[in-house]
Amino acid sequence: MSNKDYAQWAKLSPFELKDKLIEIACNNEHRLLLDAGRGNPNFLATLPRRAFLRLGDFALEEAERSYTYINHGFGGIPDIKGIVARFDTFAQKYKDTEGVQFIQSAISYVKDQLGLSRHEFLHEMVNAFLGCNYPVPPRMLTHSESVVKNYIQQEMYGHLPSNDSFDLFATEGGTAAMTYSFQTLFKNGLLKQGDKIALTTPIFTPYLEIPLLAEYALNIVEVRLDEETWQLNDNEIAKLNDPDIKLFCIVNPSNPASYKFSNLVLDKLTKLITTKRPDLFIITDDVYGTFADNFVSLFARCPYNTICVYSFSKYFGATGWRLGVIAVQEKNIFDDTLKLHNKKTKTLLNTRYKTLSPQPEKLKFIDRIVADSRAVALNHTAGLSLPQQVQMVFFSLACLMDTENYYKQSAKRIIRDRFHTLYKSMGISIENDANRVDYYTLLDLDVLGKHVYGEQFVQWFKTSDYGPEFLFKLADETGVVLLPGKGFDVVHGSVRVSLANLTHNEYKAIGKLTKAVVDEYYAQFLNSKKQS
């Protein structure tokens, strides 16, 4: 067993720590670097990407029609008149191409199922692919919003009746959605420095770090998940009765534990919010909801109070595309609270947004988010890149038209097979849990040690404070890189394993190598007992 001193790196943030662990792992002659630290999936949706490329071929033909008398790669703005007939001709030439077939199906679907004009939809997609205009409306293109809204309904509402009375703002991924939401809550006086906000913890680290930034200086109240069931108990939910808590932030399903809220917890939260805290602002980050079984978002249960943040990055293998949305109900607490501001605050806000409307006091909260994303003065150039919106639409349509859920079933099967392989290779059997999602898993070192070696070993391991060095020893001796649960505010000694970004065989190796390092500690434990 190595006797290196790892203490100098033990207090780094989890993602900074990951880079150091990779450096340590790469400095040794391991068979492989097995980096299960970051949750970037190694699978992706191909069909909507094929459609994106084939749309590009058609879009360029459309552009070149405008200037056929000029050679040398010159084009113009495509014409809407006759565009569907021209696409039908184009499709006949490439009828055996999957991407073209997808677009044909999409044109039919948006007309028959969503009631959209085929000509207007296709014209919007063609122009958006070319990126030849500013985003208009800047919040999101009209037909694009309609399609993505239906996707959000399908994935976030579960068994609940569908409801399309909400607006979307297309953003540069879920991180931009988080940033913009906090920014506008502050700019509009809905949050101020020193306010209390509640976080379900453990949680994705930016939710722990953003509120503490100097420009926000918020006070955090932790509403802690039980680290055995990964659900909220009654005492934790009751913390939300505090009227000084202005905002409740949730990642559901959770990160790092990867569990969705049970129906019972959703019922209790809904009851508390509707009866005792109808004034509570909520942000729910539901990026992993599409991997869960029978998922229902708090956005569907408490629509009036809730901003929904959703990213396409994980489910579609699109972290590099930077695709996300902010969803806000048309009737919402944020707009209603703006109306309650005093005269001085209203005057200041009217001055801030006066260039956008002759009646700035009527500017909706979500449109203020759009404006604030470009410092208000540049609102006319706000909005997500139009080619990005096209890919978002095609991702959404791929799932809307997949009535048998083939893609969803495959994505779930991939991560769940890896989960079982990991634990089986460590000699551990894990009971099924309907609320477990398995995008990540937390290896609880206490539970792992107790299960394999007994309670005495666990107590020795904790008393000896070997937890902080475990990740470094694992990287140094085996090349396995994991993240510390502590960095996500997990209380028990644990490590987070992403089940999204490596192969089945590599997770088998991670399980064996992780157990091998624990075996080393066990040998040290036995030696210490002999000496005593």
C-alpha positions in Angstrom: 0.0 0.0 0.0 1.3 3.5 -1.0 2.2 5.9 1.8 2.0 9.1 -0.3 0.6 12.2 1.3 -2.6 13.3 -0.5 -3.8 15.8 2.1 -2.7 18.9 0.0 -5.5 18.2 -2.5 -8.3 17.0 -0.2 -10.2 20.3 0.0 -10.4 21.1 -3.7 -13.9 21.4 -5.2 -15.1 18.2 -6.8 -14.6 19.2 -10.4 -11.2 20.8 -9.8 -10.4 17.7 -7.8 -11.4 15.5 -10.8 -8.7 17.2 -12.9 -6.1 16.5 -10.2 -7.1 12.9 -9.9 -6.8 12.5 -13.7 -3.3 14.0 -13.5 -2.4 11.6 -10.8 -3.9 8.6 -12.6 -2.0 9.5 -15.9 1.3 9.8 -14.1 1.4 6.1 -13.5 1.6 3.1 -15.8 -1.9 1.8 -15.6 -3.6 -0.4 -18.1 -6.3 2.3 -18.7 -7.5 5.6 -17.4 -11.0 4.8 -16.1 -12.6 8.2 -15.6 -16.1 7.9 -14.2 -15.9 11.3 -12.6 -17.9 13.5 -15.0 -21.4 12.6 -16.3 -20.8 13.2 -20.0 -22.6 10.2 -21.7 -20.8 8.0 -24.3 -24.1 7.4 -26.1 -26.1 9.8 -28.3 -29.2 10.1 -30.5 -28.2 9.6 -34.1 -31.5 9.9 -36.0 -32.2 13.5 -35.2 -28.6 14.4 -36.0 -29.0 12.7 -39.4 -32.1 14.8 -40.0 -30.3 17.9 -39.1 -27.6 17.2 -41.7 -30.1 16.4 -44.4 -32.1 19.5 -43.7 -28.9 21.4 -44.3 -28.6 20.0 -47.8 -32.2 21.0 -48.6 -31.7 24.4 -46.9 -28.7 25.2 -49.1 -30.5 24.2 -52.2 -33.3 26.6 -51.2 -30.9 29.4 -50.6 -29.2 28.9 -53.9 -32.6 29.2 -55.8 -32.6 32.9 -55.0 -29.5 33.7 -57.0 -29.2 31.0 -59.7 -27.6 33.5 -62.0 -24.6 33.9 -59.7 -22.0 31.2 -59.3 -19.3 30.9 -56.7 -21.4 29.7 -53.7 -23.8 32.6 -53.5 -27.3 32.3 -51.9 -30.3 34.2 -50.6 -33.2 33.9 -48.2 -35.4 30.9 -49.0 -39.0 31.5 -50.1 -41.9 30.0 -48.2 -44.2 29.7 -51.3 -44.1 26.1 -52.5 -41.4 25.0 -50.0 -43.2 21.8 -49.0 -43.6 20.7 -52.7 -39.9 21.4 -53.3 -39.0 19.3 -50.3 -41.2 16.5 -51.6 -39.2 16.6 -54.8 -35.9 16.6 -52.8 -37.2 13.7 -50.7 -37.8 11.6 -53.7 -34.2 11.9 -54.7 -33.1 10.8 -51.2 -36.0 8.6 -50.2 -33.8 5.9 -48.8 -32.0 8.3 -46.4 -33.0 8.0 -42.8 -32.6 11.7 -42.1 -34.9 12.7 -45.0 -37.5 10.1 -43.9 -37.4 11.7 -40.4 -38.1 15.2 -41.8 -41.0 13.9 -43.9 -42.5 12.2 -40.8 -41.9 15.4 -38.8 -43.7 17.6 -41.3 -46.7 15.3 -41.2 -46.5 15.0 -37.4 -46.5 18.7 -36.7 -49.6 19.2 -39.0 -51.6 16.2 -37.8 -50.7 16.1 -34.1 -49.8 19.7 -33.2 -51.9 21.6 -35.7 -49.0 23.6 -37.2 -48.7 24.8 -40.8 -46.4 22.5 -42.7 -45.2 25.4 -44.9 -44.5 27.6 -41.9 -42.8 24.9 -39.9 -40.5 23.8 -42.7 -39.7 27.4 -43.7 -38.8 28.2 -40.0 -36.5 25.1 -39.9 -34.8 25.9 -43.2 -34.1 29.5 -42.3 -33.0 28.6 -38.8 -30.6 26.0 -40.1 -29.0 28.6 -42.4 -28.8 31.0 -39.4 -29.5 33.9 -41.8 -31.7 35.9 -39.5 -31.7 37.0 -35.9 -33.8 34.9 -33.5 -37.3 36.3 -33.8 -39.0 36.1 -31.3 -35.8 36.2 -29.3 -37.2 34.0 -26.5 -37.7 31.1 -29.0 -38.9 30.6 -32.5 -42.7 30.2 -32.7 -43.0 26.7 -34.1 -39.9 25.6 -32.3 -41.4 26.6 -29.0 -44.6 24.7 -29.9 -42.7 21.5 -30.6 -40.4 21.6 -27.6 -43.4 22.5 -25.4 -45.1 19.3 -26.4 -41.9 17.4 -25.6 -41.7 19.0 -22.1 -45.3 18.1 -21.5 -44.7 14.5 -22.5 -41.6 14.1 -20.3 -42.4 16.2 -17.2 -46.1 15.6 -16.7 -46.1 11.8 -16.6 -49.6 10.5 -15.8 -51.0 14.0 -15.1 -53.3 15.8 -17.6 -51.2 17.7 -20.2 -51.1 21.4 -19.9 -49.6 23.7 -22.5 -50.2 27.0 -20.8 -46.5 27.8 -20.3 -43.8 29.7 -22.1 -40.3 28.6 -23.0 -37.0 30.4 -23.3 -34.4 28.5 -25.2 -31.0 28.8 -23.5 -27.4 27.7 -23.9 -27.8 24.6 -21.8 -29.1 24.1 -18.3 -26.2 26.1 -16.8 -27.3 29.2 -18.7 -30.9 28.6 -17.6 -29.7 28.5 -13.9 -27.6 31.6 -14.4 -30.3 33.6 -16.1 -33.0 32.6 -13.5 -31.0 33.7 -10.5 -29.9 36.9 -12.3 -33.5 38.0 -13.1 -34.9 37.1 -9.7 -32.3 39.6 -8.2 -32.7 42.3 -10.9 -36.4 42.4 -10.3 -36.3 42.4 -6.5 -37.8 39.0 -6.0 -34.6 38.0 -4.2 -32.2 40.2 -2.4 -28.9 39.8 -0.5 -29.4 38.1 2.8 -32.5 36.3 1.9 -33.0 32.7 2.8 -33.2 30.0 0.2 -33.7 26.3 0.7 -31.7 23.6 -1.2 -32.4 19.9 -1.3 -29.0 18.5 -0.4 -26.9 16.7 -1.4 -27.1 18.6 -4.7 -25.2 19.5 -7.9 -22.4 21.8 -6.6 -23.3 25.1 -8.5 -26.5 25.3 -6.4 -24.3 25.3 -3.3 -21.8 27.8 -4.8 -24.0 30.3 -6.7 -26.0 31.6 -3.7 -22.7 32.3 -1.8 -21.3 34.6 -4.5 -20.8 38.2 -3.3 -23.4 39.6 -5.7 -26.1 37.3 -4.1 -24.9 36.6 -0.5 -27.9 34.4 0.2 -28.4 32.3 3.3 -28.8 28.6 2.6 -31.2 26.4 4.5 -30.5 22.7 3.7 -33.5 20.4 3.2 -31.6 17.2 3.5 -32.4 14.0 1.7 -32.2 10.8 3.8 -28.9 9.2 2.7 -30.5 5.7 2.8 -33.8 6.3 1.0 -32.7 9.5 -0.8 -36.1 10.9 0.0 -37.3 13.9 2.1 -38.7 13.0 5.5 -41.4 15.0 7.2 -39.0 17.0 9.4 -37.0 18.2 6.4 -40.1 19.1 4.4 -41.4 21.0 7.5 -38.4 23.4 7.2 -40.2 25.0 4.2 -42.8 26.3 6.6 -40.4 29.1 7.5 -41.9 32.2 5.8 -38.4 33.8 5.5 -37.4 31.1 2.9 -38.0 32.8 -0.4 -36.8 30.2 -2.9 -36.7 26.4 -2.9 -34.1 24.8 -5.3 -34.4 21.2 -6.3 -32.5 18.8 -8.6 -34.9 16.0 -9.4 -33.9 13.2 -10.0 -31.0 14.1 -7.6 -27.4 14.5 -8.3 -25.2 12.8 -7.1 -27.6 10.1 -5.7 -29.7 9.7 -8.9 -33.1 9.2 -7.2 -36.4 10.8 -8.2 -38.8 12.1 -5.6 -41.3 9.4 -4.6 -45.0 10.1 -5.2 -45.5 10.4 -1.5 -42.8 13.1 -1.2 -44.4 14.9 -4.2 -47.8 14.7 -2.5 -46.4 16.2 0.7 -44.5 19.0 -1.0 -47.6 19.8 -3.1 -49.8 20.0 0.0 -47.4 22.2 1.9 -46.9 24.6 -1.0 -50.6 24.9 -1.9 -51.8 25.2 1.7 -49.0 26.8 3.7 -46.5 28.3 1.3 -48.3 29.6 -1.7 -45.8 32.4 -1.7 -42.7 30.1 -2.2 -40.6 30.4 -5.4 -39.4 27.1 -6.7 -36.7 26.2 -9.3 -36.7 22.5 -10.3 -33.8 21.2 -12.4 -35.1 18.1 -14.1 -32.3 17.2 -16.5 -32.3 13.5 -15.4 -36.1 13.1 -15.4 -36.1 11.5 -18.9 -34.1 8.5 -17.5 -36.6 7.9 -14.6 -39.6 5.6 -14.7 -43.0 7.3 -14.5 -41.4 10.7 -13.8 -43.5 13.7 -12.7 -41.9 17.1 -12.2 -42.8 19.5 -9.4 -43.4 21.9 -12.3 -46.5 19.7 -13.2 -47.6 19.4 -9.5 -47.0 23.0 -8.4 -47.1 24.9 -11.8 -47.9 28.3 -10.3 -44.8 28.5 -8.1 -42.2 26.7 -10.3 -39.6 27.5 -12.8 -38.6 24.4 -14.7 -35.0 24.1 -16.0 -34.4 21.3 -18.5 -31.3 20.4 -20.5 -31.1 18.2 -23.5 -27.4 17.4 -22.8 -27.5 14.1 -21.0 -30.5 12.3 -22.6 -29.4 13.0 -26.2 -25.7 12.9 -25.6 -25.5 16.6 -26.5 -23.4 18.3 -23.8 -21.5 20.1 -26.6 -24.6 21.5 -28.3 -25.6 23.6 -25.2 -29.3 23.1 -25.4 -31.7 24.0 -22.6 -35.0 25.6 -21.8 -36.5 27.7 -19.0 -40.3 27.0 -18.6 -42.6 29.3 -16.7 -46.4 29.0 -16.5 -48.5 31.8 -18.1 -50.1 32.3 -14.7 -47.3 32.4 -12.2 -46.2 33.6 -8.8 -43.3 35.6 -10.3 -45.5 37.9 -12.4 -48.0 38.2 -9.6 -45.3 39.2 -7.1 -43.9 41.8 -9.4 -47.4 43.5 -9.2 -47.0 43.7 -5.4 -43.8 45.8 -5.5 -44.0 49.3 -4.0 -44.2 52.4 -6.2 -40.4 53.1 -5.9 -39.4 49.6 -7.0 -41.9 49.6 -9.8 -40.5 52.9 -11.0 -37.0 51.6 -11.0 -38.0 48.5 -12.9 -40.0 50.5 -15.4 -36.9 52.6 -16.1 -34.8 49.4 -16.6 -37.2 47.9 -19.2 -38.7 51.1 -20.7 -37.0 50.6 -24.0 -38.7 47.2 -24.5 -42.3 48.3 -24.2 -44.5 51.4 -23.7 -45.9 49.6 -20.7 -42.8 48.0 -19.1 -44.7 47.1 -16.0 -46.6 44.5 -18.0 -43.5 42.8 -19.3 -43.7 39.2 -18.3 -41.1 37.7 -15.9 -39.9 35.2 -18.6 -39.4 38.1 -21.1 -37.4 39.9 -18.4 -35.2 36.9 -18.2 -34.6 37.1 -21.9 -33.8 40.8 -21.7 -31.5 40.5 -18.7 -29.6 37.7 -20.6 -28.4 40.5 -22.9 -28.2 43.4 -20.4 -31.6 44.7 -21.6 -30.1 47.1 -24.1 -29.2 44.2 -26.4 -32.6 42.4 -26.1 -33.0 42.7 -29.9 -30.1 40.3 -30.3 -31.0 37.9 -27.6 -31.9 34.3 -28.1 -30.3 30.9 -28.7 -28.5 30.3 -32.0 -31.1 29.2 -34.6 -29.2 26.1 -35.7 -29.2 25.1 -32.1 -32.9 25.5 -31.9 -33.3 23.3 -35.0 -31.4 20.5 -33.3 -33.4 21.0 -30.1 -36.6 20.6 -32.2 -35.4 17.5 -33.9 -34.4 15.9 -30.6 -37.9 16.7 -29.3 -39.6 15.3 -32.4 -37.5 12.1 -32.2 -39.1 11.4 -28.8 -42.6 12.7 -29.7 -42.8 10.4 -32.8 -41.2 7.4 -31.0 -44.5 6.1 -29.8 -43.0 2.8 -28.7 -40.3 4.6 -26.6 -37.4 2.6 -28.2 -34.9 5.3 -27.6 -36.0 5.8 -23.9 -35.9 2.1 -23.2 -32.4 1.8 -24.7 -31.0 4.7 -22.8 -32.4 3.4 -19.5 -31.2 -0.1 -20.2 -27.6 1.1 -20.9 -27.2 2.9 -17.6 -29.0 0.2 -15.5 -27.0 -2.6 -16.9 -23.9 -0.7 -16.0 -25.2 -0.2 -12.5 -25.7 -3.9 -11.9 -22.4 -4.8 -13.5 -20.5 -2.4 -11.2 -22.0 -3.8 -8.0 -21.9 -7.4 -9.1 -18.1 -7.0 -9.7 -17.8 -5.9 -6.1 -19.8 -8.9 -4.8 -22.7 -6.7 -3.7 -26.4 -7.3 -4.5 -28.6 -4.1 -4.6 -32.4 -4.3 -4.2 -34.5 -2.7 -6.8 -36.0 0.7 -6.0 -38.7 2.2 -8.3 -37.3 5.7 -7.6 -33.7 4.9 -8.4 -32.6 6.3 -11.8 -29.0 5.0 -12.1 -27.4 7.8 -14.1 -25.0 8.1 -11.2 -24.5 5.9 -8.2 -23.0 6.8 -4.8 -20.7 4.1 -3.4 -21.1 4.6 0.3 -17.8 3.5 1.8 -19.4 2.7 5.1 -22.0 0.4 3.5 -19.5 -1.2 1.2 -17.0 -1.8 4.0 -19.7 -3.1 6.4 -21.3 -5.4 3.7 -18.0 -7.0 2.8 -15.8 -6.7 6.0 -18.0 -5.9 9.0 -18.8 -3.1 11.3 -15.4 -3.2 13.1 -13.6 -2.4 9.9 -15.9 0.5 9.1 -15.3 2.1 12.5 -11.5 1.6 12.1 -11.6 3.2 8.6 -13.6 6.2 9.9 -11.5 6.7 13.1 -8.3 6.5 11.0 -9.8 9.2 8.7 -8.8 7.3 5.5 -11.9 8.6 3.6 -10.2 11.8 2.2 -7.2 9.8 0.8 -9.3 7.0 -0.7 -9.9 8.7 -4.1 -6.3 9.6 -4.5 -5.1 6.2 -3.7 -7.6 4.7 -6.1 -6.4 7.0 -8.9 -2.8 6.6 -8.1 -2.8 2.8 -7.8 -5.5 1.8 -10.3 -6.2 4.6 -12.7 -9.8 4.8 -11.6 -11.1 8.4 -11.2 -14.3 9.0 -9.2 -15.7 12.1 -7.4 -16.1 12.7 -3.7 -19.7 12.6 -2.4 -18.6 15.3 0.2 -18.2 17.8 -2.7 -22.0 17.5 -3.2 -22.6 17.9 0.5 -23.0 14.2 1.2 -22.5 13.4 4.9 -21.5 9.8 4.7 -18.1 8.9 3.3 -18.9 8.1 -0.4 -17.8 8.5 -4.0 -19.9 9.3 -7.0 -19.6 7.0 -10.0 -21.0 8.2 -13.3 -22.7 5.3 -15.1 -23.0 7.2 -18.4 -19.6 7.6 -19.9 -17.7 4.3 -19.9 -18.3 0.8 -21.3 -19.9 -2.2 -19.6 -16.5 -3.9 -19.3 -14.9 -0.8 -17.9 -17.5 -0.6 -15.1 -16.7 -4.2 -14.3 -13.1 -3.2 -14.0 -13.9 -0.2 -11.8 -15.8 -2.4 -9.4 -13.0 -4.9 -9.1 -10.3 -2.3 -8.7 -12.3 -0.3 -6.2 -12.8 -3.4 -4.1 -9.1 -4.2 -4.4 -8.2 -0.9 -2.9 -10.6 -1.5 0.0 -9.0 -4.9 0.4 -5.7 -3.1 1.0 -7.3 -1.1 3.8 -8.7 -4.3 5.2 -5.3 -5.9 5.2 -4.0 -2.9 7.1 -6.9 -3.1 9.5 -6.1 -6.8 10.2 -2.4 -5.9 10.8 -3.3 -3.2 13.2 -5.4 -5.7 15.2 -2.5 -8.1 15.4 -0.2 -5.4 16.6 -2.7 -4.3 19.3 
